[in-house]
Amino acid sequence: MKDATDLLAALHSKQMSSVKLMAETLAGIEAINPTVNAIVGMRPVDDIMADANAADATAPKGPLHGLPMAIKDLAETKGIRTTFGSPIWANNMPTADCLMVQRIVAAGAIIIGKTNTPEYGLGSHSYNPVYGVTRNPYDTTVSAGGSSGGAAVALATGMLALADGSDMMGSLRNPAAWNNVYGFRPSYGLVPDDPIGDTFLHQLSTNGPMARSIRDLVLLLQVIGVPDPRLPHSVAPFEPLPDATDLKGLTIGSVGDWGGYYPMDPEVLQLCENGLDKMRALGATVKPFTPPIAPGQLWHAWITLRSWAIAAKMAPLYHDPKTRDLLKPEMIWEIERGLAMSAIEVHEASVTRSSWFAAFAGQTDVDVMALPSAQIFPFNADLHWPDTVMGRNMDTYHRWMEVVVPASLTGLPTLNVPVGFGAAGLPMGMQLIGRRGSDAGILQIGQVYHDATDWPRHHPPKIKG
């Protein structure tokens, strides 16, 4: 499977036409997608092919000119049904693209449809009442993860070469880990969101790139990682660093299961240790690291700020009886928690967030933290979420993904790198977490690791049911 960079080079040199690439893309989707249900809301084929013909007939618009892409179904796309996985919006046809999609379209990509997601992106399992369940191509009986599950599966199977995703609680990392691809959560503010409503308070969620190679992550991040002067937290445009040949001088702090705090499959820990061994071989120093804060404090701050943010956005649907009845139980739980919170509770949670940010920013012993991207392997796709992990009961629908919170809470740049497969043949990944603003450095580390491993290319899925 060629990555997006190679495909775009072939398009630019006229070794391949956009029409040919699009025809091959649509044929692949027709053959594969019915088994995994990753790409949804497809545009009419005639319209897609007309766009491909137009791309061949015009000068390149930008770095993605002629490349097929499908947009996660949480991002509004002009003239393409955008449902957010909810029956409330089952027939929603936006009249304009969101800011991120505007940039992707301006760069020349051809949007063919959407990628599946959980309802409103809640939960790391991509199923909803509009489009159904997205299934893992390494075993279609288990989850593809979420909320960028459709994007991850489309990449893993070669249906797409490049994809967008979004991440509040691991949604660029968990599905990437479970599908043997890369997912990058940028520093908060690097990829701006639409300047609508409040743009100061809520800093938990961000858009970002997913791909089968690091250079493709860089490619998309250069398109979408551009500041917008209307947003207060925008930062300088993303600029990649030159490629490196080794990891000498890098110190990685391995958090593991945080001294037993996180219930975690031992096989997950071993695969991550194998990945760290590869980084040692590439010159990095790897040592055990216990972050200077209690993980339970992070969790309490997280669920407070998350429920507050969700309630602030979704309360109108809750207060309307017609739409409240169509909300999933997890959404109602989040909204009711958020509405019941006092200003002091939110403030105290943000103080914890601030303390954690300062503690890691001031840490001199390690450059990067390493944590598993998930605590367990993909679970039965017929479940809503796992209620136990290694014998411990999960007290919320998302507690089983607690391992992603240290990065999400403070908007730290985090790359999921594949680390191999468990005994059941299912993939796993590891988070590499840097300080705010170290996006280019984290991706440079990822490139060195990718050059030495290239898990996505060497171990593509052979779809089985």
N, C-alpha and C positions, 0 to 999 in steps of 0.2 A: 504494500500500500504506500503510494507516494504521499508525502506530507504537502501541506499547502504551499510552502515555499517552492518546492520543486514543480508543482503544478502551475503556479503563477509564472515561474521562469519559462516553462514550456509555452504558456499562453503568450507571454511577452515576445518570445523569439519566433512565434508562429509555427512552432513544432506541433502544437495542438491548438485546435480552435475551441472557442467557448461552446459552440454547438456540440462538438464531439464530446467534450468533458461533461456537458449537461446531459447528453443522451446516456452516457455511461453512468452518471450519478443517478438518474431516474431509473435506469434498469436495475442498478444495485438496490435502490430503495424498494422497487417492486418485488425483488426476489427475497429480500431480507426482512424488511420492516413488518410484514404481517406476523412474523414469529416473535418479534421483540416489542413492537408498538412504541418506537422511540420518536418517530417523526409524525406529527399530526398537523391538521389544518392546512393541508397542501393546497397551493394555488392550482388553477387549471393548467394542464400540461401545455396547451397551446400558448398560453400567456407566458409561461416560463421559457419556452423555446423561442418565442418572439424576443424576449429580453436577451437571450443568448445570441441570437442573430444580430441584434442591435449592438451588443458588446463587440462582436467580430467586425462590425462595420464602422466602428468609431475608434478614435484614439483613446488610449488608456486614461480613465478618469482618475485613478489613484492606485495605491498598492494592492488592492484586492480586486482589480478589474477582471470581471468575467468569472469569478470564483463562486460556486454555489454555496449558500449558507442557509440554515434554518435558525430562527431566533427563538430563544426560550419563551414559553407561553406566559411569562410574567411581564414581558416587555411589549409595549404597544407598537403595532406595526400597521402602517397605513394600508387600508384596503384588504387586510388579512385578518381573519377572525382571531381575536385575542380573548381567551376565556378565563385566564388565571386559574384554570382547572375547576371553575365553579359554575354550577348551573345558573347562578344569578347572571353571569356574563356569557352564557352559552352562545348567544347570537351577537355579541359585541363586535362591531366592525369599526375600528378607530379611523378617524379622518386625518390623522397625522402620526408620524413616527415619533417615538420618544427620542431623547437626545442621543443616547448610545446608538440606536438604530439609524438615526440621521447620519451619524459619522460613518457607520459601516456601509450604508448605501452610497454616501458621497465618495467613499474610497473605491467604489466600483463593484462591490459584491452584488450577486443576484439572489434575492431572497426568495426561497421556494416554498416556505411554510414555517411551521413552528416545531419546537421540541417539547416533549411532554414533561410535566412537573406535578408535584402534589397540589392539592387545592390550596391556593394562595401561598404555595411554597412551604407550608407547615409540615414538618416531619421529613426525615431522610429516607422516604420511600415514595417513589413516583407513581401514585395512583390517584384517580379522581373520578367523579361521577359523569364527567363529560366524555373523556377519552379512554378511561380504564387504566390498566396496569402496564407499566413499562417493565420488561423482563430482562434479566441479566443474560448476555449472550454466552457466557461461560457455563451457565446452567439456567435454563428458562423457568425453572421452578422456584427461583429465588429472586430477591429484590435487586434492582439496579442501583439502589440508593437514591438520594435526592438532596436538594430539590432539583438539581441539574441532571437528573437521571437520564432523561431523553437525550440530552446533549452528549453525555458520556458514552451512552450505548451507540449513538450515531457515529461517534469517533472510533470507538473500539472495533466496530464492524466494518469500517471503511465507507459507510454511507455518506459521511461528510469528512472533510479534511481539517476543518476549523469550526469552532463553535464558541458562542458566548455562554456565560452562566452568571449566576449571582450567588452571593454567600452572606447569610446572616449567621447561621449556626452550622457551618461546615458544608454548605451546599455546592461549593466548588471543589471540595476536598474529599468528602465521603464518596460521592459517585465516581470521582476520578480513581480513587483507591480501589473501589469494587469493580472497576472496568479496565484496569491496567493502562490508564492514560494519565496525562498531566492536567492538573487544575491549579490555577494561581489566584489566590485572594490578594489583591493589591493593598498597599497602605491606604487607609481611609482618606479620601479626598483626591487620590490620583485619577480615578475614573469618576467623573462627576455625574450626578443624577440630574433629573429635570429640576429646574429652579421653580418648583411649585410648592405652595404651602410653607410650613416651617422648614428652614434649611440650616438651623443652628444646633438644635437640641439632639437629634437622633443620629448616632454615628455607629450603628451596629451592622448595617448591611451595605454591601457594595457589589457592583458588577465586576466581571473579570473574564479572562480568556481560559479556554480549555483546548487541548490539542494532543497530538501523538508525539510532538517534539517540542523542545524548548524554543527553538528558533521560531516556531509557529506561534507560541505564546507571545514572544517578543513582537512578532509581526502585528498581531491584533492589538497588543497593548500600546503600540505606537500609534494606532488609529484611534483608540478610545481613551487613552491616557493623556488627554490634552485638557488644560484648565479651562474653566468657564468663569468669566469675571463676575457673573451673577451669583456665584456660590461662595460662601465665606470660608469654606475649608479646602478650596481648590489649591493644588500645589503645582510646582513646575512640571512641564511636560516630561513624559518618560523618555529617558535616553539610555540605551543599553550600553554595557561595558564591553570592551574587547573580549574575545574568547580567551580562556585560560587553558593551560594544559594539565594542571594538577591542582590539588587543594592544600598545598604547603602553606603553613602560616595560619590556617583556619582552625579554630577550636570550637567543637560542637559539644554542647551539653545535652547528654541523653537523659531525658526525664523518665522514660519508661512508663510504668503505671503509677508514678508519683508515690513511691514507697508503699504500694498496696492500696492507695486511696481509690484508684479507678479499678473496678472489676474488669478484668481483661483476659481474653483467651490467651493462654500461654503460647500458642502457635503464632499469634499475632506479634507478640513480643519477640519471638525468635526470628521471625522474618525481618522485623525492623532491625534487630541486632545484625542480621546478615547484611542488610543495606548499609549499616554503619561500618561493618567490616570492610566493605568495598570502598567506603570513603576513607578509612584508615589506609588502605592500600594505595589510595590516590594522594596520600600525604597529609590528610587531616589528623588533628589530635582529637580524640573522642574520649570524654570522661563523664562519669555520672554527675548529674546536676539536679539539685532540689531547689526549685524556685523559692525566693525569699518571701513567701506569703502562703497562708493556709488555703488549699484548694477549695475547701468548703465555703470560705468567704467569697471566692470568685463565683461559685455557683449561685450563692444567694444574691449577689449583686447582679449577676447575669439574668436570672429569671425575673428580677424586679424590673430592670431596665427593658428587657425584652417585652414583658407584658404591658408595660407602660407605653412603649413605642407602638405595639400592635393595637392597643386600645385607642390610642390617639388617631390612628389611621382608619380603623375599621368600625369605630363606635356607631357611625351613622347606619351601617347595615344591621347592627345589633338592635338599635332602637326602633327600627322599622319592622313590625311583626311579619310582614310579607317576606322580607329578606332574611330575618333572623332564623326562620324555620329552615332555610336552605344552607345555613352555615354548618360546617363540620363541628363535632363536639369539642375538638381541641381548640378551634378558633373561639368558640364561646367561652371556654375555660380561660384562655389568655385575655380576652376582652374584659371579662368580669373581674379578674384579678387586677388588671390595669385600672379599671374604673374605681376600684375600691382603695387604691393606694393614696397615701397622703403625700404632700410635697416633701415632707421630711424623710419619708422612706426612700423616695427617689433620690433626694440629695445624699443620703447616707450610702446608697448603692453607688452613686457617682464618686463619692469620696474613696470607696474601696477601689473602683476602677482607676482613679487618679493615682492611688498608692501603688497599685500593681504596675501601671505604666512607668512611674518614676523608678520603681525598684528594678525593673528589667532594663530600662534605659541606662541606669547607673551601674549595671553589672559589668565588671571588667574581666571576670574569669572565663566567660564564654562569648563567642561571637553570634552563635546561632543555637536555638533550642531545637531538639528533635523529639517528637512525640508520634505515636501511631496515629494514623488518620481515622481510625475507627477502633472500637473496643472488641468487636466481634466480626466474623465473616458475614456475608449476605445471608439474611434469614428468609424463611418461607414467604414467597410473594403473596400468599393469601392472607397473611397477618397484617394488621394495621401497624403494629410496632411490637418489639420484643418486651415482654413485661418482666423478664428476669435476664440477668447476665451473670454467668458463672455462679449461679445459686443465689444471687442477691436480687431482691425485688426492686424494680424500677418504679419510683413513686410519681413519675410524670411520663408523658408520651415521648419526651426527648431526653430523658436522663441517661439513656444508653449511649448518647453521643456527647457526653460531658467533656470528653477529651479534646474537643475542638474549642472549648470556651476560652482558654488562655489567650489565643490569638484574636478571637472575635470580640472579646470584651473591650480591647483597647485598639482595635483596628490595625493590627500588625501584619506586615506582608508575610504570606505563608504559601509555600509551594508543596503540593503533594507530589511525591516521586514514587513510582512503582517499586516494590521490593520483592516481588515474587508471588508464589502461589502456595496455598496450604495443601494438606494431604488430600482434600476433596477436590482439588483443582480450581479453587476460587482465588481471585487476586486479592492483594492487600497493598496498602501504600503507607507512606510515612510523611509527616509534616516537618518541613524545615521552616522555622519561624525566626524572622529577623527583627531588628529594631525598625521603628517607623521611618520610612524613607529609604530603607536599604533594598528596595525592590530590585534594582539592577544587579546588586551583589548577590542576592538570593538566586536570581535567574542565571547568573554566571556560574554559581556553584552547581545548579541544576544541569547546565550544559556540560560541565566536566563529567558529572555522574552519568548523564545520558550517553555521552560518547563512549563511556566504558561499559554500559549495560544495554541500552536501547530495548528495554522490556517490551514496549508496544509492538515494535517491528518483529522481534524474535518470537513472541508468544501471542499472536492474534487469536481471537476466539474461534473455535469450531463449534458452531451453535448446536447445543444438545438440549433435549427436553427431558 
